[in-house]
Amino acid sequence: MHIPTNSLVKPTNQWERRPGESAKAYAAARVYFELGARRSIEVVAQRCRRSSSLLRRWSGHFQWVKRAVAYDA
């Protein structure tokens, strides 16, 4: 049985990389998830050396808050 590996396959877990999410955006998302109770876009911006406005766009577009809840569970 062949299992497709293209970007149209839905992730198994909510926090996994999303279709269309770049490697850089996903790396930033992982930093966000792993911060736990200390989560903030500003901390991720500092750690990833990205602008907080870019990270807010990524966060909204790729639903970081919702995925972080699933990550915590």
C-alpha positions in Angstrom: 0.0 0.0 0.0 1.4 3.4 -1.0 0.9 6.2 1.4 1.3 9.6 -0.2 3.9 12.0 1.4 2.9 15.2 -0.4 2.0 18.4 1.5 -1.8 17.7 1.1 -1.6 15.0 3.8 -3.2 16.2 7.0 -1.0 16.1 10.1 -1.8 13.4 12.6 -1.3 15.6 15.6 -2.6 19.2 15.8 0.9 20.6 16.5 2.6 18.9 13.5 3.6 21.0 10.5 0.7 22.2 8.4 0.4 22.1 4.6 1.9 25.3 3.3 3.8 26.0 6.5 7.4 26.7 5.7 10.2 25.1 7.7 11.1 28.5 9.2 7.4 29.1 10.3 7.2 25.6 11.7 10.5 26.0 13.6 9.1 29.2 15.2 5.8 27.4 16.0 7.7 24.7 17.8 9.5 27.3 19.9 6.1 28.8 20.7 4.7 25.4 21.7 7.6 24.4 23.8 7.5 27.6 25.9 4.5 26.3 27.8 3.0 28.8 30.3 5.6 31.4 29.2 4.4 31.5 25.6 4.6 34.9 23.9 5.3 36.0 20.3 7.9 38.4 21.6 10.0 35.6 23.2 9.7 33.6 20.0 10.8 36.7 18.0 13.9 37.1 20.1 14.8 33.4 20.0 14.2 33.0 16.3 15.5 36.4 15.3 12.4 37.3 13.4 10.0 40.3 13.7 7.1 39.9 16.0 4.8 41.2 13.2 5.9 38.3 11.0 5.4 35.8 13.8 1.9 37.2 14.6 1.0 36.6 10.9 2.3 33.1 11.0 0.6 32.5 14.3 -2.8 33.6 13.0 -2.5 31.9 9.7 -1.3 28.6 11.1 -3.4 28.7 14.3 -0.6 28.5 16.8 -2.8 29.1 19.8 -5.2 26.2 18.9 -2.2 24.0 18.2 -0.5 24.9 21.4 -3.5 23.8 23.4 -3.3 20.4 21.6 0.4 20.3 22.2 -0.1 20.9 26.0 -2.7 18.1 26.1 
